[in-house]
Amino acid sequence: MFARLAVTSVLALPLLAAAAHCNTGPVQCCNSVESANSASAAGLISALGIVLDDVTAQVGLGCSPISVIGAGSNSCASKPVCCQNNSWGSLISVGCAPVEL
């Protein structure tokens, strides 16, 4: 019985690692995800001098990476997202799409 549990656990590790990354970087947990043309996002985008081609893009505000290590204790109160551009630290992430963990 223990051997089956150990094998199942080992086989599940790559799936957990794959869920914690997207093709543009680590999965992010953001305080909020909204349209780039919303009042709060537009103000921050303007203040940082960010130029967006798609003004309807989804942006994440107050984001931090979700790590696999501690996945049980490192929960995300909002929906986890995969974002195309995380160049502005935790302030704003651009081109976000929800992901399932």
MOPAC internal coordinates of N, CA, C and O (Angstrom, degrees):
PM7 1SCF
backbone

  N    0.0000 0     0.00 0     0.00 0    0    0    0
  C    1.4499 1     0.00 0     0.00 0    1    0    0
  C    1.5265 1   110.63 1     0.00 0    2    1    0
  O    1.2310 1   120.90 1   134.36 1    3    2    1
  N    1.3375 1   115.88 1   -45.64 1    3    2    1
  C    1.4603 1   119.77 1   179.72 1    5    3    2
  C    1.5266 1   111.35 1   -63.87 1    6    5    3
  O    1.2310 1   120.08 1   143.30 1    7    6    5
  N    1.3212 1   117.46 1   -36.70 1    7    6    5
  C    1.4630 1   121.29 1   179.18 1    9    7    6
  C    1.5255 1   110.65 1   -62.57 1   10    9    7
  O    1.2310 1   120.01 1   138.33 1   11   10    9
  N    1.3259 1   117.59 1   -41.67 1   11   10    9
  C    1.4678 1   120.86 1   178.33 1   13   11   10
  C    1.5246 1   110.85 1   -63.58 1   14   13   11
  O    1.2310 1   120.52 1   138.07 1   15   14   13
  N    1.3242 1   116.61 1   -41.93 1   15   14   13
  C    1.4583 1   121.25 1   179.04 1   17   15   14
  C    1.5209 1   110.35 1   -63.56 1   18   17   15
  O    1.2310 1   120.07 1   137.62 1   19   18   17
  N    1.3269 1   117.48 1   -42.38 1   19   18   17
  C    1.4591 1   121.60 1   179.67 1   21   19   18
  C    1.5258 1   111.10 1   -64.35 1   22   21   19
  O    1.2310 1   120.16 1   136.63 1   23   22   21
  N    1.3226 1   117.30 1   -43.37 1   23   22   21
  C    1.4649 1   121.13 1   179.57 1   25   23   22
  C    1.5218 1   110.12 1   -65.42 1   26   25   23
  O    1.2310 1   120.12 1   136.73 1   27   26   25
  N    1.3241 1   117.37 1   -43.27 1   27   26   25
  C    1.4570 1   121.26 1   179.15 1   29   27   26
  C    1.5269 1   110.66 1   -62.27 1   30   29   27
  O    1.2310 1   120.28 1   138.34 1   31   30   29
  N    1.3288 1   117.08 1   -41.66 1   31   30   29
  C    1.4616 1   121.21 1   179.55 1   33   31   30
  C    1.5248 1   111.55 1   -64.01 1   34   33   31
  O    1.2310 1   120.69 1   136.62 1   35   34   33
  N    1.3209 1   116.28 1   -43.38 1   35   34   33
  C    1.4621 1   120.61 1   179.96 1   37   35   34
  C    1.5274 1   110.59 1   -65.16 1   38   37   35
  O    1.2310 1   119.97 1   140.23 1   39   38   37
  N    1.3241 1   117.66 1   -39.77 1   39   38   37
  C    1.4601 1   120.87 1   179.29 1   41   39   38
  C    1.5214 1   112.19 1   -69.36 1   42   41   39
  O    1.2310 1   119.66 1   154.46 1   43   42   41
  N    1.3203 1   118.26 1   -25.54 1   43   42   41
  C    1.4697 1   121.52 1  -179.36 1   45   43   42
  C    1.5222 1   112.15 1   -80.11 1   46   45   43
  O    1.2310 1   119.06 1   158.76 1   47   46   45
  N    1.3218 1   119.39 1   -21.24 1   47   46   45
  C    1.4672 1   121.60 1  -177.43 1   49   47   46
  C    1.5297 1   113.63 1   -58.01 1   50   49   47
  O    1.2310 1   118.42 1   134.63 1   51   50   49
  N    1.3403 1   120.62 1   -45.37 1   51   50   49
  C    1.4652 1   118.93 1   177.51 1   53   51   50
  C    1.5290 1   112.74 1   -61.77 1   54   53   51
  O    1.2310 1   120.03 1   147.55 1   55   54   53
  N    1.3145 1   117.56 1   -32.45 1   55   54   53
  C    1.4668 1   120.04 1   178.42 1   57   55   54
  C    1.5236 1   110.66 1   -67.12 1   58   57   55
  O    1.2310 1   120.23 1   139.64 1   59   58   57
  N    1.3290 1   117.17 1   -40.36 1   59   58   57
  C    1.4609 1   120.30 1   176.93 1   61   59   58
  C    1.5208 1   111.04 1   -64.97 1   62   61   59
  O    1.2310 1   120.51 1   138.24 1   63   62   61
  N    1.3149 1   116.62 1   -41.76 1   63   62   61
  C    1.4627 1   120.20 1   178.95 1   65   63   62
  C    1.5204 1   110.86 1   -64.59 1   66   65   63
  O    1.2310 1   119.87 1   140.26 1   67   66   65
  N    1.3213 1   117.85 1   -39.74 1   67   66   65
  C    1.4645 1   120.92 1   179.07 1   69   67   66
  C    1.5142 1   111.07 1   -66.12 1   70   69   67
  O    1.2310 1   119.94 1   144.38 1   71   70   69
  N    1.3208 1   117.73 1   -35.62 1   71   70   69
  C    1.4609 1   120.79 1  -179.77 1   73   71   70
  C    1.5146 1   111.71 1   -70.05 1   74   73   71
  O    1.2310 1   119.77 1   155.60 1   75   74   73
  N    1.3411 1   118.04 1   -24.40 1   75   74   73
  C    1.4577 1   120.85 1  -177.11 1   77   75   74
  C    1.5154 1   112.73 1   -86.27 1   78   77   75
  O    1.2310 1   119.12 1   178.99 1   79   78   77
  N    1.3090 1   119.29 1    -1.01 1   79   78   77
  C    1.4618 1   122.32 1   179.34 1   81   79   78
  C    1.5155 1   109.53 1  -132.44 1   82   81   79
  O    1.2310 1   121.48 1   -31.08 1   83   82   81
  N    1.3011 1   114.77 1   148.92 1   83   82   81
  C    1.4484 1   120.43 1   171.24 1   85   83   82
  C    1.5227 1   106.02 1  -122.07 1   86   85   83
  O    1.2310 1   119.45 1    -3.67 1   87   86   85
  N    1.2947 1   118.65 1   176.33 1   87   86   85
  C    1.4602 1   119.43 1  -173.54 1   89   87   86
  C    1.5291 1   113.35 1   -73.28 1   90   89   87
  O    1.2310 1   119.41 1   177.45 1   91   90   89
  N    1.3213 1   118.74 1    -2.55 1   91   90   89
  C    1.4669 1   120.68 1   178.88 1   93   91   90
  C    1.5190 1   113.12 1  -115.69 1   94   93   91
  O    1.2310 1   119.70 1  -175.88 1   95   94   93
  N    1.3154 1   118.18 1     4.12 1   95   94   93
  C    1.4629 1   121.66 1  -179.86 1   97   95   94
  C    1.5140 1   110.43 1   141.22 1   98   97   95
  O    1.2310 1   120.21 1    12.55 1   99   98   97
  N    1.3293 1   117.20 1  -167.45 1   99   98   97
  C    1.4606 1   119.38 1  -178.24 1  101   99   98
  C    1.5250 1   111.84 1   -71.56 1  102  101   99
  O    1.2310 1   121.11 1   -27.28 1  103  102  101
  N    1.3172 1   115.49 1   152.72 1  103  102  101
  C    1.4543 1   121.00 1   173.89 1  105  103  102
  C    1.5260 1   107.23 1   -64.94 1  106  105  103
  O    1.2310 1   120.75 1   -42.28 1  107  106  105
  N    1.3158 1   116.17 1   137.72 1  107  106  105
  C    1.4619 1   122.22 1  -177.10 1  109  107  106
  C    1.5262 1   110.55 1  -108.63 1  110  109  107
  O    1.2310 1   120.70 1   -31.04 1  111  110  109
  N    1.3121 1   116.27 1   148.96 1  111  110  109
  C    1.4538 1   122.67 1   170.24 1  113  111  110
  C    1.5201 1   105.58 1  -112.79 1  114  113  111
  O    1.2310 1   120.58 1   -63.76 1  115  114  113
  N    1.3313 1   116.49 1   116.24 1  115  114  113
  C    1.4598 1   120.86 1  -175.68 1  117  115  114
  C    1.5270 1   110.77 1  -109.79 1  118  117  115
  O    1.2310 1   120.96 1   -32.37 1  119  118  117
  N    1.3389 1   115.77 1   147.63 1  119  118  117
  C    1.4611 1   119.92 1   176.22 1  121  119  118
  C    1.5179 1   110.67 1   -63.04 1  122  121  119
  O    1.2310 1   120.44 1   144.15 1  123  122  121
  N    1.3289 1   116.77 1   -35.85 1  123  122  121
  C    1.4582 1   120.80 1   175.29 1  125  123  122
  C    1.5212 1   109.38 1  -152.25 1  126  125  123
  O    1.2310 1   121.05 1   -27.46 1  127  126  125
  N    1.3176 1   115.60 1   152.54 1  127  126  125
  C    1.4669 1   122.79 1   175.86 1  129  127  126
  C    1.5190 1   105.80 1  -127.58 1  130  129  127
  O    1.2310 1   120.90 1   -56.00 1  131  130  129
  N    1.3302 1   115.89 1   124.00 1  131  130  129
  C    1.4591 1   119.58 1  -176.97 1  133  131  130
  C    1.5128 1   111.19 1  -148.27 1  134  133  131
  O    1.2310 1   121.12 1    -6.78 1  135  134  133
  N    1.2995 1   115.47 1   173.22 1  135  134  133
  C    1.4576 1   121.15 1   179.37 1  137  135  134
  C    1.5234 1   109.70 1   -70.44 1  138  137  135
  O    1.2310 1   120.80 1   -34.45 1  139  138  137
  N    1.3312 1   116.08 1   145.55 1  139  138  137
  C    1.4631 1   120.91 1  -179.12 1  141  139  138
  C    1.5236 1   112.21 1   -61.96 1  142  141  139
  O    1.2310 1   119.95 1   157.53 1  143  142  141
  N    1.3271 1   117.69 1   -22.47 1  143  142  141
  C    1.4597 1   119.28 1  -179.24 1  145  143  142
  C    1.5259 1   112.96 1   -93.39 1  146  145  143
  O    1.2310 1   119.64 1  -171.74 1  147  146  145
  N    1.3390 1   118.28 1     8.26 1  147  146  145
  C    1.4623 1   120.25 1   173.93 1  149  147  146
  C    1.5287 1   108.64 1   -70.29 1  150  149  147
  O    1.2310 1   120.27 1   -21.88 1  151  150  149
  N    1.3018 1   117.09 1   158.12 1  151  150  149
  C    1.4646 1   121.46 1  -175.20 1  153  151  150
  C    1.5352 1   112.60 1   -58.41 1  154  153  151
  O    1.2310 1   119.94 1   131.68 1  155  154  153
  N    1.3360 1   117.72 1   -48.32 1  155  154  153
  C    1.4683 1   119.86 1  -177.15 1  157  155  154
  C    1.5238 1   112.14 1   -68.30 1  158  157  155
  O    1.2310 1   120.34 1   137.40 1  159  158  157
  N    1.3285 1   116.95 1   -42.60 1  159  158  157
  C    1.4647 1   120.00 1   179.98 1  161  159  158
  C    1.5260 1   110.80 1   -68.63 1  162  161  159
  O    1.2310 1   120.02 1   136.17 1  163  162  161
  N    1.3312 1   117.57 1   -43.83 1  163  162  161
  C    1.4674 1   120.81 1  -178.90 1  165  163  162
  C    1.5189 1   111.26 1   -61.42 1  166  165  163
  O    1.2310 1   120.31 1   140.92 1  167  166  165
  N    1.3244 1   117.01 1   -39.08 1  167  166  165
  C    1.4658 1   120.32 1   178.08 1  169  167  166
  C    1.5159 1   111.97 1   -63.16 1  170  169  167
  O    1.2310 1   120.27 1   136.56 1  171  170  169
  N    1.3131 1   117.09 1   -43.44 1  171  170  169
  C    1.4662 1   121.50 1   179.43 1  173  171  170
  C    1.5217 1   111.08 1   -69.27 1  174  173  171
  O    1.2310 1   120.50 1   138.85 1  175  174  173
  N    1.3248 1   116.65 1   -41.15 1  175  174  173
  C    1.4678 1   121.19 1   178.03 1  177  175  174
  C    1.5229 1   110.23 1   -60.32 1  178  177  175
  O    1.2310 1   120.70 1   135.95 1  179  178  177
  N    1.3215 1   116.27 1   -44.05 1  179  178  177
  C    1.4636 1   121.04 1   179.19 1  181  179  178
  C    1.5243 1   111.32 1   -65.69 1  182  181  179
  O    1.2310 1   120.00 1   135.12 1  183  182  181
  N    1.3305 1   117.60 1   -44.88 1  183  182  181
  C    1.4662 1   121.63 1  -178.72 1  185  183  182
  C    1.5225 1   111.91 1   -62.51 1  186  185  183
  O    1.2310 1   120.12 1   145.55 1  187  186  185
  N    1.3285 1   117.37 1   -34.45 1  187  186  185
  C    1.4608 1   120.96 1  -179.67 1  189  187  186
  C    1.5255 1   112.67 1   -87.00 1  190  189  187
  O    1.2310 1   120.21 1   173.29 1  191  190  189
  N    1.3337 1   117.19 1    -6.71 1  191  190  189
  C    1.4625 1   120.91 1   179.71 1  193  191  190
  C    1.5162 1   113.64 1    71.94 1  194  193  191
  O    1.2310 1   120.45 1  -150.52 1  195  194  193
  N    1.3253 1   116.75 1    29.48 1  195  194  193
  C    1.4592 1   121.92 1  -179.62 1  197  195  194
  C    1.5242 1   108.80 1   -81.99 1  198  197  195
  O    1.2310 1   120.54 1   -48.89 1  199  198  197
  N    1.3212 1   116.56 1   131.11 1  199  198  197
  C    1.4636 1   121.46 1   177.28 1  201  199  198
  C    1.5223 1   107.59 1  -105.68 1  202  201  199
  O    1.2310 1   120.86 1   -57.89 1  203  202  201
  N    1.3266 1   115.96 1   122.11 1  203  202  201
  C    1.4634 1   121.35 1   179.75 1  205  203  202
  C    1.5153 1   110.37 1  -110.74 1  206  205  203
  O    1.2310 1   120.61 1   -44.92 1  207  206  205
  N    1.3314 1   116.44 1   135.08 1  207  206  205
  C    1.4607 1   120.79 1   174.34 1  209  207  206
  C    1.5203 1   110.85 1   -75.56 1  210  209  207
  O    1.2310 1   120.35 1   145.96 1  211  210  209
  N    1.3232 1   116.94 1   -34.04 1  211  210  209
  C    1.4618 1   122.46 1  -176.96 1  213  211  210
  C    1.5251 1   108.99 1  -112.94 1  214  213  211
  O    1.2310 1   120.16 1   -78.16 1  215  214  213
  N    1.3228 1   117.30 1   101.84 1  215  214  213
  C    1.4614 1   120.59 1  -177.35 1  217  215  214
  C    1.5179 1   112.70 1   -72.20 1  218  217  215
  O    1.2310 1   119.78 1   171.84 1  219  218  217
  N    1.3258 1   118.03 1    -8.16 1  219  218  217
  C    1.4615 1   120.57 1   176.44 1  221  219  218
  C    1.5223 1   111.62 1   -99.02 1  222  221  219
  O    1.2310 1   120.21 1  -172.85 1  223  222  221
  N    1.3256 1   117.20 1     7.15 1  223  222  221
  C    1.4638 1   120.85 1   179.73 1  225  223  222
  C    1.5222 1   110.02 1   -60.89 1  226  225  223
  O    1.2310 1   121.04 1   -30.26 1  227  226  225
  N    1.3187 1   115.62 1   149.74 1  227  226  225
  C    1.4586 1   120.85 1   175.39 1  229  227  226
  C    1.5234 1   108.80 1   -84.60 1  230  229  227
  O    1.2310 1   120.42 1   -45.58 1  231  230  229
  N    1.3184 1   116.81 1   134.42 1  231  230  229
  C    1.4587 1   121.79 1   178.32 1  233  231  230
  C    1.5192 1   109.13 1  -123.36 1  234  233  231
  O    1.2310 1   121.44 1   -33.52 1  235  234  233
  N    1.3030 1   114.85 1   146.48 1  235  234  233
  C    1.4549 1   120.87 1   176.64 1  237  235  234
  C    1.5111 1   109.00 1  -103.65 1  238  237  235
  O    1.2310 1   120.35 1   -45.19 1  239  238  237
  N    1.3205 1   116.93 1   134.81 1  239  238  237
  C    1.4623 1   121.86 1   179.29 1  241  239  238
  C    1.5234 1   109.51 1  -112.37 1  242  241  239
  O    1.2310 1   120.46 1   -44.82 1  243  242  241
  N    1.3265 1   116.72 1   135.18 1  243  242  241
  C    1.4576 1   121.38 1  -179.53 1  245  243  242
  C    1.5100 1   112.44 1    64.46 1  246  245  243
  O    1.2310 1   120.23 1  -124.20 1  247  246  245
  N    1.3244 1   117.16 1    55.80 1  247  246  245
  C    1.4664 1   121.94 1  -174.59 1  249  247  246
  C    1.5211 1   112.33 1   -97.88 1  250  249  247
  O    1.2310 1   121.49 1   -29.77 1  251  250  249
  N    1.3163 1   114.75 1   150.23 1  251  250  249
  C    1.4583 1   121.26 1   172.33 1  253  251  250
  C    1.5209 1   108.12 1  -143.47 1  254  253  251
  O    1.2310 1   120.26 1   -30.81 1  255  254  253
  N    1.3442 1   117.11 1   149.19 1  255  254  253
  C    1.4694 1   120.15 1  -179.03 1  257  255  254
  C    1.5297 1   111.19 1   -66.49 1  258  257  255
  O    1.2310 1   120.97 1   -32.34 1  259  258  257
  N    1.3157 1   115.76 1   147.66 1  259  258  257
  C    1.4585 1   121.90 1   173.63 1  261  259  258
  C    1.5138 1   106.63 1   -98.63 1  262  261  259
  O    1.2310 1   120.28 1   -52.78 1  263  262  261
  N    1.3354 1   117.08 1   127.22 1  263  262  261
  C    1.4639 1   119.91 1   179.70 1  265  263  262
  C    1.5194 1   109.79 1   -99.73 1  266  265  263
  O    1.2310 1   120.99 1   -30.35 1  267  266  265
  N    1.3442 1   115.70 1   149.65 1  267  266  265
  C    1.4689 1   120.97 1   176.57 1  269  267  266
  C    1.5114 1   109.02 1   -72.72 1  270  269  267
  O    1.2310 1   120.57 1   142.17 1  271  270  269
  N    1.3383 1   116.52 1   -37.83 1  271  270  269
  C    1.4547 1   120.17 1   178.74 1  273  271  270
  C    1.5195 1   106.45 1   -69.33 1  274  273  271
  O    1.2310 1   120.47 1   -60.03 1  275  274  273
  N    1.2790 1   116.72 1   119.97 1  275  274  273
  C    1.4552 1   121.02 1  -176.22 1  277  275  274
  C    1.5108 1   112.13 1    84.36 1  278  277  275
  O    1.2310 1   120.02 1  -157.32 1  279  278  277
  N    1.3353 1   117.58 1    22.68 1  279  278  277
  C    1.4634 1   120.65 1  -178.68 1  281  279  278
  C    1.5170 1   111.49 1   -56.51 1  282  281  279
  O    1.2310 1   120.06 1   149.04 1  283  282  281
  N    1.3101 1   117.48 1   -30.96 1  283  282  281
  C    1.4535 1   119.72 1   179.06 1  285  283  282
  C    1.5145 1   112.31 1   -69.76 1  286  285  283
  O    1.2310 1   119.78 1   145.56 1  287  286  285
  N    1.3412 1   118.03 1   -34.44 1  287  286  285
  C    1.4516 1   120.52 1  -177.50 1  289  287  286
  C    1.5212 1   112.09 1   -99.33 1  290  289  287
  O    1.2310 1   119.62 1   165.49 1  291  290  289
  N    1.3166 1   118.33 1   -14.51 1  291  290  289
  C    1.4609 1   122.12 1  -177.55 1  293  291  290
  C    1.5255 1   108.80 1  -100.68 1  294  293  291
  O    1.2310 1   121.00 1  -109.48 1  295  294  293
  N    1.3270 1   115.69 1    70.52 1  295  294  293
  C    1.4545 1   119.27 1  -176.69 1  297  295  294
  C    1.5206 1   110.25 1   -87.44 1  298  297  295
  O    1.2310 1   121.32 1   -19.84 1  299  298  297
  N    1.3005 1   115.09 1   160.16 1  299  298  297
  C    1.4553 1   121.88 1  -179.49 1  301  299  298
  C    1.5182 1   107.77 1  -112.99 1  302  301  299
  O    1.2310 1   120.37 1   -61.49 1  303  302  301
  N    1.3373 1   116.90 1   118.51 1  303  302  301
  C    1.4645 1   121.09 1  -178.61 1  305  303  302
  C    1.5291 1   111.07 1   -71.22 1  306  305  303
  O    1.2310 1   120.38 1   152.62 1  307  306  305
  N    1.3328 1   116.88 1   -27.38 1  307  306  305
  C    1.4595 1   121.65 1   177.30 1  309  307  306
  C    1.5194 1   107.97 1  -102.56 1  310  309  307
  O    1.2310 1   119.89 1     1.25 1  311  310  309
  N    1.3257 1   117.81 1  -178.75 1  311  310  309
  C    1.4665 1   119.63 1   177.24 1  313  311  310
  C    1.5204 1   109.98 1   -73.22 1  314  313  311
  O    1.2310 1   120.07 1   -45.81 1  315  314  313
  N    1.3177 1   117.48 1   134.19 1  315  314  313
  C    1.4612 1   119.69 1   174.00 1  317  315  314
  C    1.5299 1   109.79 1   -69.01 1  318  317  315
  O    1.2310 1   120.86 1   -34.43 1  319  318  317
  N    1.3318 1   115.95 1   145.57 1  319  318  317
  C    1.4602 1   120.99 1  -176.94 1  321  319  318
  C    1.5182 1   111.33 1  -134.01 1  322  321  319
  O    1.2310 1   121.45 1   -21.80 1  323  322  321
  N    1.3106 1   114.83 1   158.20 1  323  322  321
  C    1.4561 1   123.42 1   172.10 1  325  323  322
  C    1.5209 1   105.23 1  -113.13 1  326  325  323
  O    1.2310 1   120.24 1   -57.25 1  327  326  325
  N    1.3369 1   117.15 1   122.75 1  327  326  325
  C    1.4583 1   120.90 1  -175.45 1  329  327  326
  C    1.5219 1   110.90 1  -117.02 1  330  329  327
  O    1.2310 1   120.72 1   -34.29 1  331  330  329
  N    1.3287 1   116.23 1   145.71 1  331  330  329
  C    1.4586 1   121.88 1  -178.24 1  333  331  330
  C    1.5160 1   112.68 1   -75.49 1  334  333  331
  O    1.2310 1   119.65 1   149.87 1  335  334  333
  N    1.3252 1   118.27 1   -30.13 1  335  334  333
  C    1.4607 1   120.17 1  -175.34 1  337  335  334
  C    1.5178 1   109.95 1  -139.69 1  338  337  335
  O    1.2310 1   121.06 1   -66.76 1  339  338  337
  N    1.3311 1   115.59 1   113.24 1  339  338  337
  C    1.4573 1   122.07 1   179.39 1  341  339  338
  C    1.5205 1   110.27 1  -114.26 1  342  341  339
  O    1.2310 1   119.97 1  -145.15 1  343  342  341
  N    1.3374 1   117.67 1    34.85 1  343  342  341
  C    1.4624 1   122.62 1  -172.39 1  345  343  342
  C    1.5194 1   114.48 1   -73.38 1  346  345  343
  O    1.2310 1   119.68 1   168.84 1  347  346  345
  N    1.2954 1   118.21 1   -11.16 1  347  346  345
  C    1.4617 1   120.21 1  -173.60 1  349  347  346
  C    1.5137 1   111.75 1  -107.52 1  350  349  347
  O    1.2310 1   120.09 1  -144.97 1  351  350  349
  N    1.3077 1   117.44 1    35.03 1  351  350  349
  C    1.4593 1   122.11 1   178.16 1  353  351  350
  C    1.5162 1   111.10 1    62.92 1  354  353  351
  O    1.2310 1   120.49 1    39.32 1  355  354  353
  N    1.3064 1   116.67 1  -140.68 1  355  354  353
  C    1.4647 1   119.97 1  -178.17 1  357  355  354
  C    1.5225 1   112.68 1   -89.22 1  358  357  355
  O    1.2310 1   119.87 1   178.51 1  359  358  357
  N    1.3328 1   117.86 1    -1.49 1  359  358  357
  C    1.4649 1   120.39 1  -178.55 1  361  359  358
  C    1.5206 1   112.94 1   -65.75 1  362  361  359
  O    1.2310 1   120.92 1   126.93 1  363  362  361
  N    1.3332 1   115.84 1   -53.07 1  363  362  361
  C    1.4623 1   119.66 1  -174.71 1  365  363  362
  C    1.5231 1   109.95 1  -152.48 1  366  365  363
  O    1.2310 1   120.93 1   -39.87 1  367  366  365
  N    1.3103 1   115.83 1   140.13 1  367  366  365
  C    1.4600 1   122.89 1   174.23 1  369  367  366
  C    1.5254 1   106.57 1  -123.22 1  370  369  367
  O    1.2310 1   120.22 1   -42.98 1  371  370  369
  N    1.3216 1   117.19 1   137.02 1  371  370  369
  C    1.4629 1   122.33 1  -172.51 1  373  371  370
  C    1.5244 1   111.13 1  -109.79 1  374  373  371
  O    1.2310 1   120.81 1   -32.85 1  375  374  373
  N    1.3295 1   116.06 1   147.15 1  375  374  373
  C    1.4681 1   121.90 1   176.61 1  377  375  374
  C    1.5141 1   111.76 1    72.25 1  378  377  375
  O    1.2310 1   120.08 1  -131.94 1  379  378  377
  N    1.3126 1   117.46 1    48.06 1  379  378  377
  C    1.4613 1   121.99 1  -175.12 1  381  379  378
  C    1.5290 1   112.15 1   -89.49 1  382  381  379
  O    1.2310 1   121.32 1   -36.10 1  383  382  381
  N    1.3195 1   115.08 1   143.90 1  383  382  381
  C    1.4581 1   122.66 1   175.13 1  385  383  382
  C    1.5295 1   107.28 1  -135.61 1  386  385  383
  O    1.2310 1   120.04 1   -41.33 1  387  386  385
  N    1.3340 1   117.52 1   138.67 1  387  386  385
  C    1.4696 1   120.10 1   180.00 1  389  387  386
  C    1.5256 1   111.47 1   -63.96 1  390  389  387
  O    1.2310 1   120.79 1   -32.59 1  391  390  389
  N    1.3327 1   116.10 1   147.41 1  391  390  389
  C    1.4608 1   122.55 1   175.06 1  393  391  390
  C    1.5076 1   109.02 1  -128.62 1  394  393  391
  O    1.2310 1   120.60 1   -25.60 1  395  394  393
  N    1.3038 1   116.46 1   154.40 1  395  394  393
  C    1.4595 1   122.76 1   176.01 1  397  395  394
  C    1.5106 1   108.63 1  -102.34 1  398  397  395
  O    1.2310 1   120.32 1   -49.37 1  399  398  397
  N    1.3313 1   116.99 1   130.63 1  399  398  397
  C    1.4580 1   120.65 1   178.29 1  401  399  398
  C    1.5128 1   110.84 1   -98.79 1  402  401  399
  O    1.2310 1   120.10 1   180.00 1  403  402  401

